């Protein structure tokens, strides 16, 4: 299993009905793009969230949140939220909203 299908389904449910959302396989998981910009994704059993780099440090204090690193290098403007930070639907909705809000500030691709 490359990514948690149940978590991906929960994210899809939150994004349902938004015509500007598309899905793409990337990073060995699945990404959800808003107007062509990645907003959130699912990698293994974690939620990847695109976040304003200015808010990243504060977000790391939240339950289940850790830096997203690729090849040992931390990706600025990205966090991973583990299962203990998204168990409740309201928590998942909050993090998906964070990703959508930031991606919404970017020009469409």
C-alpha positions in Angstrom: 0.0 0.0 0.0 1.6 3.2 -1.1 -0.9 5.4 0.8 -3.8 5.0 3.2 -6.9 4.6 1.0 -9.2 5.3 4.0 -7.5 8.6 4.7 -7.6 9.5 1.0 -11.3 8.8 0.9 -11.8 11.1 4.0 -10.0 13.9 2.2 -12.0 13.3 -1.0 -15.2 13.6 1.0 -14.1 17.0 2.3 -13.2 18.2 -1.2 -16.2 16.8 -2.9 -18.1 19.3 -5.1 -15.1 21.7 -5.6 -14.7 21.9 -9.3 -11.2 23.3 -9.0 -9.8 20.2 -7.3 -7.9 17.5 -9.2 -6.0 14.4 -8.0 -2.6 13.3 -9.1 -0.3 10.5 -8.0 3.0 11.9 -6.7 5.6 11.3 -3.9 4.4 7.7 -3.8 1.0 8.9 -2.7 -1.8 11.0 -3.9 -2.0 14.8 -4.1 -5.0 17.0 -4.2 -4.5 20.1 -6.3 -6.4 23.3 -6.2 -6.4 25.1 -9.6 -3.2 23.1 -10.4 -1.4 23.9 -7.1 -0.9 21.1 -4.6 -2.8 21.8 -1.4 -2.8 18.5 0.5 -1.9 14.9 -0.1 -1.7 11.5 1.5 1.6 9.7 1.8 1.6 6.4 3.5 -0.7 7.1 6.5 0.1 10.8 6.9 -1.5 13.9 5.5 0.9 16.2 3.6 -0.2 19.9 4.0 1.0 22.9 2.1 1.3 25.7 4.5 2.4 29.3 4.6 6.1 29.1 5.4 5.5 31.9 8.0 3.1 29.6 9.8 5.2 26.4 9.6 7.1 26.7 12.9 3.9 27.3 14.9 2.2 24.4 13.2 4.9 22.0 14.4 3.6 22.5 18.0 0.3 20.8 17.0 -0.4 17.2 17.8 1.0 14.7 15.2 2.7 17.4 13.1 6.3 17.0 12.0 8.4 18.6 9.2 8.1 17.1 5.7 11.5 16.2 4.6 12.5 14.7 1.3 15.9 13.0 1.0 16.8 14.3 4.5 16.1 17.9 3.6 13.2 19.8 5.2 10.7 21.2 2.7 9.8 24.7 3.6 6.1 25.3 3.4 5.2 21.7 4.0 4.2 19.6 7.0 3.1 16.0 7.7 0.3 15.3 10.0 0.3 11.8 11.5 -2.8 9.8 12.3 -2.9 11.1 15.9 -3.4 14.6 14.6 -6.2 13.8 12.2 -8.2 11.1 14.0 -11.2 13.4 14.5 -13.0 14.6 11.3 -12.8 18.2 12.6 -9.0 18.0 12.9 -8.7 16.6 9.4 -11.0 19.3 8.1 -8.9 22.0 9.8 -5.7 20.7 8.2 -7.3 20.3 4.7 -8.6 23.9 5.1 -5.0 25.1 5.9 -3.7 23.5 2.7 -6.6 24.8 0.6 -6.3 28.3 2.0 -2.6 28.5 1.2 -2.9 27.0 -2.2 -5.7 29.5 -2.9 -3.2 32.3 -2.6 -1.2 31.0 -5.5 -1.9 31.8 -9.1 -3.7 29.0 -11.0 -1.5 26.8 -13.2 
